Structures are given as structure tokens and as C-alpha cells.
Amino acid sequence: MLNETYSSRAVSAGEAALPPASPGQVALASAIGTTVEYYDFTLYATATALVFNHIFFVSGDPMVGSIAAFATFFVGYCARPLGGLLFGHFGDRVGRRTMLLLTVLIMGIGTFLIGLIPSYNVIGIWAPILLVTLRLFQGIGLGGEYGGGMVMTIENAPKGRRGFYSSLVHIGTPAGFLIPIALLSIISATMDPAAFLSWGWRVPFLASVLLVGVALFIRFRIAESPAFEKAIAKEKPAALPVAEVLRNHWPNVLLGIGAKIAESGLFNIYAVFAITYCVTTLNLPKELVLNGILFGCAVECITLPIFGSLSDRIGRKPIYIAGALLQAVFAFFFFGMLDTANAAAIWIAVAIGLGLGHGMMYGAQGALFSALFPTRVRYTGLSLVQQIGPLLGGGLSPLVAVMLLTEYKSATPVMFYMAGIAVLSAVCAMALRVLPAHQED
């Protein structure tokens, strides 16, 4: 009787009236949602490197302004574990679908409002305070988004194709980087610099409301996860999913966090810190490096499903570990290629970092990490790994890189930092304990 109550609750919001979706439809819905989330988050990251140190963190030293701006970038990552726990808890108890609708709304509203914040010169200290507050909302939304989208995809995908379908969701990340960077590049290239700093940078933030509408429309048409409905029909949901995860699966949580650090951290070196390095240190036009990142993101959109399919054939861990070790070596070439100030070299450097190194890890990651936890606590377990890992990786890496560059006046310490976290993640990935096949469903 109790299980019937939980089962009816999971479908009470109208999911029962929806026809079953194909694995491709679910992956598309999750990928578009991920694109929206990373559009919002990346827009902030790119504006941090280009605008916020002038608009909200006014300082006579450009590097000091950059450090302050990247500190607020880190704040958003601090909120991600909270979002993962909050939405993971209800996602494992009530259902995945409703949580996915809420995360898109939270992220979209936060981004839209950032576009309306007056500058420091207008409202003083309230400008950075409002920015940090909305950044926290962004982080909470993204923290809950990933786990729900990936779990929905994995639980609808055929067993032998989970790597491929989960990699389609991950296309939303480089696509979510590509769109706002393209918009900012076009706007900054066609506008007077003063006008761009005054109001032009706000346009992509305000336009995010359109993407949110598209994501909501698509996600309303996707039914609840059949694996979740099957699980709660058999057994009462965990009263406190996070407690069950930490009690029964803590080794995979810790190792998964370690394995995630390099994937997240190195992505933000290639796609975020590289902008600051090229513009501030090398005095290159921002359009040059932005176009290079666009190219790298486009390449990764192609390579992700390739590596996802390879992970179905030869295993998730071998692909993931190979991507980490490749980046450990490439770290010692990346800045040398940027230092040439040659457009082709910069584009190739970013494409190798994003399309090959990061693409290998990210292509295999969804299916690998999802197999670390059973269905009843998968949303929470996956969210813990996916949000605490980026807090220590992607959230810190631009800030650490800027501080190392400021302190040592050289990119060499940044190279060793990149290589160090890559090796750390490779070792952690080797030690991950994937559930037996019968426990993945």
C-alpha cells in the first residue's frame, strides 16, 4: 500500500498521460536543458573575464579586478553542492522530471536578473553584492540540473548504448559555452568599447529568457523516468538519500570527486582562464581567443559522441583515464602555443584541450559516474560527485591560475598545477568501483 502511494505520487503531476519517450528524445531534452544551464553559467564566466572587473569590481590594477571577479565565479561553484543535495533529495524521493523543470527556471531567472544589475558607479557596493547573490542562485540551479538530466538519460538508454546517449547530454556543455561566447564576440566586435561596457554585455543575459522557454517546452513533454517508477513501486524511497549514499557508497563519492577535479578544472583553464591570459598578459585582441574557444567547443561537440561510443565498446574507465593522462602531458605545451600569439596555434591549442583531452573524459563520464550508484539514490550520489568535484576543480582553477600567474609572472606554475590535477584524477578513476551490471538498473 505504501509503495503504491509513492508510485502514484511520482505520476500525479501528469506524467502518466505522456507517452513513453525514446532514448534519443530524452537525451535531446536533457542536452537542451544542459545547454541552457551552461549558457547561463558560461555567460557569467566569459563576462567575468571581459567585463565584470571593469563594471562591478573597479580597481586600478586589472589583475586585482580579475581576482575579485573570479572569486565571485567561485562562489557559484560553492552553491552547486547545495543545489545537488536539494534537488537530488527530492529527485530520488518524488521524481526526476519536476526537478528538471525547477532547475531551468532558477538558473534562467538568475541570469536574466544579472543583466539588469546597475554598475558599481551607480549603486556602489550593492552592485557586487547583488551579483554574488544571483550567482548563488545560478549555482544552485546548475547543481541540481546535471544530475537530473543525466539520470533521466541513463535510465532511458539501452544498456549497450549508455555511453553514447550520455555523451549527447554532455554536448550541452560546449554548446552552452559556444552560444554566449559567440554572442559576446559579435556584440563586442560590432560595438564601440564604451557602449559594450555600458550596456552591450547585458544583451545575452537578457536573451537567456528565450532559451529557458524552449527548454521548458521540451521538458514538459518528457515523462518520468521508468526506472525511477519501477524502483519506488518495489521499495519505499530512501528517507534521506544523502545519508544512504554516504553510508553505503562513500568510497565512490570520494574517488568520483577526485576523478572529476581535472575534467572540470582543465575545461575552465582552456575556456575561461585562457581569455584572461591572452588579453591581460599577452595583450592580444579578445576576439582572437574567443574565436579559438568557439572553434574548440565546436570540435568537442563532434568528439563527445565519438568518445561516448568508444566507451561503450572498450570501457568507460580506459577512455576516461586516457583523457586525463593526455591532458597531463599537454599541459606543458598549452601555454607555449598561446605564447606564439598566432591565431592558428591558439585555435589548435584550445581544440586539443577541449576536443581531445576534455572530450575523452567528458564523453565517458556520464555513463561511468552513473554506474557508481543504484537507482534509488542515483540522483543524489551523482549530484554529490558532479558538484563537489567542480567546486574543487572548475570553480578554483581560474582563480588559482590567476593567482599563480600574478605571483610568479609566468605560466610555468600553472602548467604544473594542470598536470598535477590531471594525474590525481587519473589515479582516482582507476580506483572507482563500478556496480555490477544487474545493480545499474
Secondary structure, DSSP 4 states (H G I P E B T S, - for coil): -HHHHHHHHHTTTTGGGSPPPPHHHHHHHHHHHHHHHHHHHHHHHHHIIIIIHHHTS--SSHHHHHHHHHHHHHHHHHHHHHHHHHHHHHHHHT-HHHHHHHHHHHHHHHHHHHTTPPPHHHHTTHHHHHHHHHHHHHHHHHHHHHHHHHHHHHHHS-GGGHHHHHHHHHTHHHHHHHHHHHHHHHHHHHS-HHHIIIIITHHHHHHHHHHHHHHHHHHTTSPPPHHHHHHHHHSPPPSSHHHHHHHHSHHHHHHHHHHHHHHHHHHHIIIIIHHHIIIIIS---HHHHHHHHHHHHHHHHHHHHHHHHHHHHH-HHHHHHHHHHHHHHHHHHHHHHHHT--HHHHHHHHHIIIIIIIHHHHHHHHHHHHTTS-GGGHHHHHHHHHHHHHHHTTTTHHHHHHHHHHHHSSSHHHHHHHHHHHHHHHHHHHH--PPPGGG--
